């Protein structure tokens, strides 16, 4: 695949994954897109001693950080963070509900991992160019 094609794929994943994470994270505070608390297994917040609102606010903050990291110059780190975070959503499976959302999250995690690998390749090329120029 040509470098320009890889760059377009990289940018498409970077912008879509990063923006979606920031928007979804911010919406954990407002519940405009959906009632996010419905996705939380109540046992989790009970065990942590948090209300579902408090727990979802923490989730929202983590998503905003992951999305912002993807959009920043730390795309590789952000992609890996996002992939790990999404694969850790066993909460959805533990409820026995929302399995469609859990399946979607696995696919988004794979896309985030692919972005992290593309970022790794881009970083190696950049370092090679810098070394050559020195």
C-alpha positions in Angstrom: 0.0 0.0 0.0 1.4 3.4 -0.9 2.3 5.9 1.9 -0.4 8.3 0.8 -3.0 5.6 1.1 -1.7 4.7 4.6 -1.8 8.3 5.6 -5.4 8.7 4.5 -6.4 5.5 6.4 -4.5 6.7 9.4 -6.1 10.1 9.4 -9.6 8.7 8.9 -9.2 6.3 11.9 -7.5 9.0 14.0 -10.2 11.6 13.4 -13.2 9.2 13.6 -12.0 7.3 16.7 -10.7 10.3 18.5 -13.7 12.5 17.9 -16.2 9.7 18.7 -14.4 9.0 22.0 -14.4 12.7 23.0 -18.0 13.2 22.1 -19.2 9.9 23.8 -17.1 10.7 26.9 -18.5 14.3 27.1 -22.0 12.9 26.7 -21.6 10.7 29.8 -22.1 14.0 31.7 -25.2 15.1 29.7 -27.0 11.9 28.5 -28.1 13.6 25.2 -27.1 10.7 22.9 -28.5 8.0 25.3 -29.0 7.2 28.9 -25.5 5.8 29.5 -26.3 4.6 33.0 -28.5 1.9 31.6 -25.4 0.1 30.3 -23.9 -0.2 33.7 -24.3 -3.4 35.8 -25.5 -2.0 39.1 -23.3 -4.5 41.0 -20.2 -2.7 39.7 -21.1 0.7 41.1 -22.3 -0.9 44.3 -19.0 -2.7 44.8 -17.1 0.5 44.2 -19.4 2.5 46.4 -20.3 4.9 43.6 -23.6 6.0 42.2 -24.1 5.1 38.5 -23.8 8.8 37.7 -20.4 9.0 39.4 -19.2 5.9 37.7 -20.3 7.1 34.3 -18.6 10.4 34.9 -15.3 8.6 35.5 -15.9 6.6 32.4 -16.6 9.8 30.5 -13.4 11.4 31.7 -11.3 8.3 30.6 -13.0 8.4 27.2 -12.2 12.1 26.7 -8.6 11.5 27.7 -8.3 8.5 25.3 -9.9 10.4 22.5 -7.8 13.5 23.0 -4.7 11.4 23.1 -5.6 9.8 19.8 -6.2 13.2 18.3 -2.9 14.5 19.7 0.6 13.6 18.6 0.4 10.6 21.0 -1.8 8.6 18.6 -0.1 5.3 19.2 -0.6 5.5 23.0 -4.1 6.7 22.6 -5.0 3.9 20.2 -3.7 1.3 22.6 -5.4 3.0 25.5 -8.7 3.0 23.6 -8.3 -0.6 22.5 -7.7 -1.8 26.0 -10.5 0.3 27.4 -13.0 -1.0 24.9 -11.9 -4.6 25.4 -12.4 -4.1 29.1 -16.1 -3.5 28.7 -17.0 -6.9 30.2 -19.6 -4.9 32.1 -21.9 -5.2 29.1 -21.5 -8.9 29.0 -22.0 -9.3 32.7 -25.5 -7.8 32.4 -26.5 -10.3 29.8 -27.9 -7.4 27.8 -26.5 -5.1 25.2 -24.5 -7.8 23.6 -24.8 -5.9 20.3 -23.0 -3.0 21.9 -20.3 -5.3 23.3 -19.7 -6.7 19.9 -19.5 -3.2 18.4 -17.0 -2.3 21.1 -14.8 -5.2 20.2 -14.8 -4.0 16.6 -13.9 -0.5 17.6 -11.1 -1.9 19.8 -9.7 -3.7 16.7 -9.8 -0.4 14.8 -8.1 1.4 17.6 -5.4 -1.2 17.7 -5.0 -0.9 13.9 -4.6 2.9 14.3 -1.9 2.3 17.0 0.0 0.0 14.6 -0.3 2.6 11.8 1.0 5.3 14.2 4.0 3.0 15.1 4.8 2.6 11.4 4.6 6.4 10.9 6.8 7.0 13.9 9.5 4.7 12.6 9.4 6.4 9.2 9.8 9.8 10.8 12.7 8.7 12.9 14.4 7.1 9.8 13.9 10.4 7.9 15.4 12.4 10.9 18.4 10.0 11.1 19.0 10.3 7.4 18.9 14.1 7.5 21.3 14.3 10.4 
